[in-house]
């Protein structure tokens, strides 16, 4: 029994059991007791995914390690969005917009603010590489403006939508920009995205990196864990919808709640790195997730719109645009000095709080 326990740690057992729970509950509307059990498995899968992401990151190093988690979460999330849009009809016209915008607000304000507060409470002044962080943030704002703000003001098609030509351009531009960002982050200017104390390649010498076999096992377990996290979040969505209806919140609040759930692995990973004084890794996770969310979701839904019924509403509302502009301004002032204090972290959390409040009470 002891040998079996060693060969099957909880970080491997929990993702498998969570996927089994997903299979048993998918397509159903379970009762309260089952939903509570599903929530427990969801939390376990989140913790397991963070563990496996850290193992993979330790093996491949920064910034590639952060990229693995961000891309894995986003690819599965995009698949979920497209699947929901294909089965949801007109009620899902704004799903892609709401989910992508929520992901940007959660990562650029919630995760960044949390990590800044954690880091500055420990070291008073938080330091990071302004060059790489500014590149990532500029990419987020550019993609968000091109894909989510412009549709509100275009006139070729009715409502906050793109025409077919405009949507094709947005999809190609998003995919190209994201591919270029990955190249810059991992090859061309990799040194801009590593923690300042590791700029010269001095990785953590206190812990030996895992073997290739261990890293591959963790990568597979990471993917299984993320499938469980996002799938179980979908299982919980009917209960979320009922809660949203009960408080009289708009339908877009459902997308915000689901985005909060599926971004839990990255949030936990970013928080743990901030506690270890690796704020740059936290920023790589946060801004990298935002770039991936827009850069991969928009091309996917642009292709899917060819056969999906209904219109694809991408344009943000006036309130959402205001929050995006505020995020851009505060984010730029936070990043450019390469140093931040507790005040900057608090400002981002205030913006995040405003986003959550307005999502429920617009």
N, C-alpha and C positions, 0 to 999 in steps of 0.2 A: 504493500500500500504506500509506503514511504517513497519507494522508487517511482510509482505511478504519479505521486504528487509532484515529484521533482520534474518528471518528463512533461507534465501537463500543468503549467502554472495558470493562475486565474486569468492572466492576460490573454491566454489562448482559449481557455474554456468559456469565458464570458462572451466573447464575440460569437462563438458557435451557438451557444444557447440563445443569444439575442436574435440571431438570424432564424433559429427555429421558432422563436416566439413571433417573429415577423411573418414567417410562412403561415403559422396557425391563425394569425389575426388579420392578415391582409385581405382587403375587400369586405371586411365585416365591421360592425359597429358594436364593439364589446362593451360590457357593463363596467360599472365603476371599479369593482374589485380587479377585473382584468386590466383596466387602464392603469391602476396603481402598480400592478405587477409589471406592465409594459414600461411604465416610467422608471421603475427600478432597473430593468434591463437596459433602458436607454442611458441612464446615468453610468452604469457599468461599462457599456460600450464606449461612452465618451472617455472615461478614464483609461480604458484599454487602448483606444486610438492614440491618446496623448503619449502613453508609454511607448508604443511601437513607433510613433513618429519621431520620438527622441532617439530611439535606437538607430533608426535609419539615418537621421540627421547626424548622429555621432559618427556613423560609418562614412558618409559621403561628404561631411563638412558643410560649412556655410558658404554661400547662401543656398546651395542646392537642397540642403535638408529642409529648409523652410518652404522651398518651392514644391517639394514632394507633397507635403500636407495640403498646401493651398490648392494645388491643381487637382489632387485626388478628391477633396471635398467638392470643389466646383464642378468637376466633370459629372459626378454622381448627382449633384444638385441640379445641373442643367437637364440631365435625363429625367429627373423627377418633374421639373417644370414643364418640359415638353409633353410628358405623359399626362400630366394634369390638364394641360391645355387641350390635348387631343380628346379627353373624355369629359371635360367640364362645360363645353359650349360657350355661350356668350358671357357667362359669369366669370370666365377666366381671361377676358380680353385684357385686363390690366395686371394679370398675375406676374408676367415677366418684369414689367416696370416696377411694381411694388416690391417684388423680391430683390431685384438688383439694387434699387434705391435703399431698401432696408439694409442690405448687406454692406453698402457703402457707408451708411450712417453708423451701423454697429461697429464696423472695423475702424473707420477713420476717427470716430469720436468715442464710442464706448470702450473698445479695446485699447486704443492709443491713450485715452485719458486714464484708464485703470492702470496701465503699465507705467505711465509717467508718475502717477501718485505713488505707486508701490516703490518705484526706483528713487524718487526724490525723498521719500520718507526714510529711506535707508542711507542715501548718500548726499542729501540736500540738493546737489546739482546733478542732473542726469545728462550724460554725454552720449553722443552717437555720431555717425558719419552723415553730415549734412548733404554731401554730394549724392550718395545713393538714395537716401530717404527722400530728398527733394525730387530726384528723377522719378521714383515710384509715385509720389504724391501728384506730381505734374501729370503723369500718365493717367491717374485716376480721374483728376478733374477734367482733362481733355476728353477722355472717353465718355464721362458722364455728361458733359456739355453737348458733345456731338450726337450722342445716342438718346439722351433723356430730356434735354432742354430744348434743342432745336425742333423736335416734332410739335412742341406746343405753339411754335410761331410760323411753321411752314404753311403754305396756302394751296399746295398742289392737290391735297386730299382733305376731305372734311374732318374736323376734330383734331385732337392732338395725335395725329398719325403721320407716318411717312408714306409717300407714294412708292410704287414698286421700285423705281429707279433710285430714289433716296434711300430706301431700306437696303437695297443691294449695296450701295456705297457704304452705308453704315456698317453692314456686316463685314465687307471686305476690309474696310479701314480698321475695324475693331480687331479682327483676326491678325492683320498685318502688324498693327501696333503692339499687340500682345506678344507675338512671336519676336519682334524686335526687342521688346523689353526683356524677355527671357534671355536672349542672346547677350544683351548688355549686362544683365545681372549675373549671368553664370560664366561668361567668356570674356567679353571685351573689357568690362570694368568690374570684374569680380571683387577687387579690393575695395570698391566703394560700398559694398554691402556686407562686409564682415565687421564684427565689433572692433572698435578702435585699438584695443590691446592685442588683436590678432591680425592686424593689417599685414604683418610680415610673415604670415603663415605659421605662427606659433600656436598650434592647436593645444587643447587642454592635455597636458602631459600626465596629469594625475590619474586618469582613467584610460586604460587601453581601449582602443576602438573595438567594436564587436567584429567577429569573423564574418566573412562573406555569407556563409550559410545562415548565421543568426540574423544578419541584415535582411536576407531574402525571406526568411520566415516571418520577420516582423513586417516587411513590406506587404506580404500576402495577408497577414493578420490585420494590418492597417486598413487595407481595402475592404476586408470582411467587416471590420468594425464600423467603417464609414457607411457601408451599405445598410448595416443594422441601425445606425444613428438616424440616417435620413429616412429609411423606411419606417422605423418606429415613430419618427416625428410625423410622418404622413398618417400613421394609424391613430395618433393622438389628435390629428387635425379636426375630426368631427366634434370632439369634446371642446376643442379650442373655438370652433365655429359656434357651438352652443353658448359658450361663455361670452363670446363677442356679441351675439344676439341678445343675451340676457342683459348686458350693460348698455345696449344701444349703440355700440361702436360701429364704424363703417366696415365694409367687407375687407378693405385694404389692411385692417388690423390683423386679419388672419395671416396674411403674407408676412407681416412683421413678426408675429409669434413663431411661425414656422422657421423664419430666417434666424431668429434667436436660438432656436433649438439646434439647427444644423450647423451653426457656427460655434457651438459649445467646444468642440475639440480644439479649434484654433484659439479660442479665448483662453482655455485652460493652459494650452502650450505657451501662449504669449505671456500669461501671468507667471508661470513657473520660471520662464527665462528672465523676466524682469526681477523676480526675487533673487536670481543668481547673478544680478548685475550684468546681464546680457541684453540690454535694451535694444540694441541694433537687431538682434534676432527677433525680438518681439515686434519691432517695426516691420521687418521683412515679412513676418506672418500676416500682420494686419493689412499693410498696404498691398502686399502681394495677393492677398485674398480678394481685396477690392478690385484690383486690376484684372484678376482672373475671372471674377464674377461678371464684370461687364464685357471683357474681351472675349469670353467664351459663350456667354449666354446670348448676346445679341446676334452673332452669326448663326447660332443654333436655332433660335426662334425665327430668324429671317428665312432660313431654309424650310423650317417646319410650316411657316405661314403659307407656303405654296399649296399644301393640301389641307390645312386647318380651316375650319369654318369660322366666320366672324372676322372682325377687324383686330389688328394688333395695336393696341393703345400703348405707346411708349412715352408720350409727353407728360412731364411732371406738372402738378398743379402749382399755383402761385405760392402756396405755403411751402411746398417741397423745394421749389427753386430758391426761395429765401433761405431755407436751412442749408442748401447746398452752397450758396454764395457765402454764407457765414462760415461754413466749414472750410471753404477754400481760403478765406482771409485769415482766420485764426490758425489753420493748419500751416500756412506759409510762414506766418510770423513765429510759430513754434519751431519749425524745422530749420529755417535758414541760418540761425546762429550756431547750430550744432550743439547747443546746450539749452536745457529747459529747467524750470523750477516747478514747485508745487502748484503755482498759480496757473501755468499753462495746462497742467493735467486737470485741474478743477474746471477750467473753462471748457475743455472738451467734454467733460462729464455733464456740465450744465447744458451744453448743446444736445448731448445725447438724451438727457432727461426731457428737454423740450420736444425732441423728436418722438419719444415714447408717449408723452402726454398728448401731443397733437395727432398721433396715430389713433388714439382711443377717443379723443375729444377734439375734433378738428374745428 
